[in-house]
Amino acid sequence: MVHPMTRPANRQASSDMASIAERPTRVRYMVFVLGFGTSWMLYLHRYSFALIKPFLKEELDVSNTELGYMDAVFGATYFGVQFPTGLWGDVAGVHWLLGGLILLWSVSLAMHAWAPNVKILYAARALLGAGQAGVFSLVGRLTRSWIPLSVRTTAQGWIGVAAGRLGGLSANLLLMTVMIGIMGLKWQLALYILAGVGITHGLAFLALFRNSPAEHPWANDAEADLVAGDSQQEQEKPLKIGELVRQMEGSFNPQPDRGQRIDDFQFDRRPHLLALDPSVPGCRVPAEVQGDGHLLRPAAFGWGHRGNHRWVSQRLADPPNRQPPLGSQPGRLRRQVPGRDHAGHRHRLLL
C-alpha cells in the first residue's frame, strides 16, 4: 500500500516527466551548423582559385587569357545550372541534392591540384561552377524547413551572408597565410586538405540532415510544431512537378476571391479607354466601363496593389506620346466619384 504522503510527490514527478517529453528537441541547431558550414565552405573553396593563379601560371604556364576563360567557364556553368538545381530541390528535397553538390564541388577543387594540363583545369572549373550553383536556393529551403519563423530571417542572415563572407576571408587567412605561408605546404597539398574537409562535411550532411523535423529520427513532434509556428503550417515536403507548376502559375497569376469588391481600383476619367477584364472570376465590372478599348487584367499585375494598378492604368490609357488626361497633371487633384455596379457593389471613378 502506497503511503498517502507519497502521492503528491508522484504526481509532481509525472508532471515533470510530461513537461520534459513535451519540450522541443534541438536538432534545428545542428541543422543551422550544417547550413552555416556549407555556406562558409562554399566561399572558402570558390575564392581559393584566385589565390592559386600565380602558381598555375608558373608551373603549368597558364596565360592570363586562359585564366580569364576559366573564370568564364565557371560563371557559365554556375549560371546555367542554378535554376535547374533550385527546381530539382523543390521537387526532390534538399537532403540528397545538397549533400551531393557539396561532394561534387569538393572533388572538383581537388582536381585543380591534380590537373596535369589546362584541359583538366577547364573541366575542374566547369564542375566547380555546376556544384556550387543553386546552393543558396537549397539553403534557403533548408531554413524554411527547419528554422522557426520568428528567427528565420536572422538565421538566413548568419547562413547566407555572415558565413559566406567569413569563408571568403578564410581563404586568404587559412590557405595563403597559415597553410602555405606559415606551415610551408605546397599549394597542391593545401587544396587537397581543403577538399578533404569539404568531402567530410558533405558526408556529415548526408548522414545528419533530413528534409524536415517530421522526417528526422532525432526530432520530436514539439520541435516540428515549433518550426511550423503558430499557424501550424504544413511542413516543407518535396513537391510533385505538376503541383510545383500550378503553384508557380498561381504566384504569377493570382486569382481574386469570388465576390471581392473593386473599391481599390482607380479608373481613368475616360472609362471607354480602360476597363477591368470581365472574364476574371469574381470581378464585377460596371457595364458602363466595359468599352472597346484597353482591358486591364488584374491577375496579371498582382491583385489588390493600388499603386501598381494606378500606374498600369495610366500607362495603358495614356502612352508617353499622348497628352496626359485632365486631373493627372502636376498640381491638380483628381476627384473621386462614388458609383455602383450592376450588382450593387460600390466602386470609385477618378474624374
Long-range contacts (C-beta under 8 A, 24 or more apart in sequence): 22-222, 23-222, 24-220, 24-222, 24-223, 24-225, 24-226, 25-218, 25-219, 25-220, 25-222, 25-223, 26-223, 27-146, 27-213, 27-216, 27-218, 27-219, 27-223, 28-146, 28-147, 28-148, 28-213, 28-219, 28-223, 28-227, 30-208, 31-142, 31-146, 31-147, 31-209, 32-146, 32-147, 32-155, 32-158, 32-159, 34-204, 34-205, 34-208, 34-209, 35-139, 35-142, 35-143, 35-155, 35-159, 35-163, 36-158, 36-159, 36-163, 37-163, 37-201, 38-98, 38-102, 38-135, 38-139, 38-159, 38-163, 38-201, 38-205, 39-135, 39-136, 39-139, 39-159, 39-160, 39-163, 39-164, 39-167, 40-163, 40-164, 40-166, 40-167, 40-170, 41-102, 41-167, 41-197, 41-198, 41-201, 42-105, 42-132, 42-135, 42-164, 42-167, 43-163, 43-164, 43-165, 43-166, 43-167, 43-168, 43-170, 43-171, 44-167, 44-168, 44-170, 44-171, 44-174, 44-175, 44-194, 45-105, 45-106, 45-109, 45-128, 45-132, 45-194, 45-195, 45-198, 46-128, 46-132, 46-167, 46-168, 46-171, 47-167, 47-168, 47-171, 47-172, 48-109, 48-112, 48-171, 48-175, 48-191, 48-194, 49-74, 49-112, 49-125, 49-128, 51-171, 51-172, 51-175, 51-176, 52-112, 52-187, 52-191, 55-187, 56-121, 60-115, 60-117, 60-118, 60-121, 62-118, 62-121, 66-118, 69-122, 70-121, 70-122, 70-125, 71-125, 73-122, 73-125, 73-126, 73-129, 74-125, 74-126, 74-128, 74-129, 75-129, 76-126, 76-129, 77-125, 77-126, 77-127, 77-129, 77-130, 77-133, 78-129, 78-130, 78-132, 78-133, 79-133, 80-133, 81-129, 81-130, 81-133, 81-134, 82-133, 82-134, 82-137, 83-134, 84-134, 85-133, 85-134, 85-135, 85-137, 85-138, 86-134, 86-137, 86-138, 87-244, 88-134, 89-134, 89-137, 89-138, 89-141, 90-141, 90-238, 90-239, 90-244, 91-238, 91-239, 91-240, 91-241, 91-244, 92-238, 93-211, 93-237, 93-238, 94-138, 94-141, 94-142, 94-145, 94-209, 94-211, 95-206, 95-209, 95-210, 95-211, 96-206, 97-138, 98-135, 98-138, 98-139, 98-142, 98-205, 98-209, 99-202, 99-203, 99-205, 99-206, 99-209, 100-202, 100-206, 101-131, 101-132, 101-134, 101-135, 101-138, 102-131, 102-198, 102-201, 102-202, 102-205, 103-198, 103-199, 103-202, 103-203, 104-130, 104-131, 105-131, 105-132, 105-198, 106-131, 106-195, 106-196, 106-197, 106-198, 106-199, 106-201, 106-202, 107-195, 107-199, 109-191, 109-194, 109-195, 109-198, 110-191, 110-192, 110-195, 110-196, 112-191, 113-187, 113-188, 113-189, 113-191, 113-192, 113-195, 114-188, 136-160, 141-236, 142-209, 144-236, 145-211, 145-212, 145-213, 145-227, 145-235, 145-236, 146-212, 146-213, 146-227, 147-227, 148-226, 148-227, 148-229, 149-229, 150-229, 211-236, 211-237, 211-238, 212-236, 212-237, 253-299, 253-300, 254-299, 254-302, 254-303, 255-280, 255-281, 255-282, 255-299, 255-303, 256-280, 256-281, 256-282, 256-283, 256-298, 256-299, 256-303, 257-282, 258-282, 260-303, 261-345, 261-346, 261-347, 262-341, 262-345, 262-347, 263-346, 263-347, 263-348, 264-304, 264-306, 264-309, 265-298, 265-306, 265-309, 265-313, 265-347, 265-348, 266-306, 266-309, 266-310, 266-313, 266-336, 266-348, 266-350, 267-313, 267-348, 267-349, 267-350, 268-313, 268-314, 268-317, 268-318, 268-325, 268-350, 269-325, 269-326, 269-327, 269-334, 269-349, 269-350, 269-351, 270-317, 270-325, 271-349, 273-316, 273-317, 274-313, 274-316, 274-317, 284-341, 284-342, 284-343, 284-345, 285-341, 286-339, 286-340, 286-341, 286-342, 286-347, 287-341, 287-342, 289-349, 293-317, 327-351
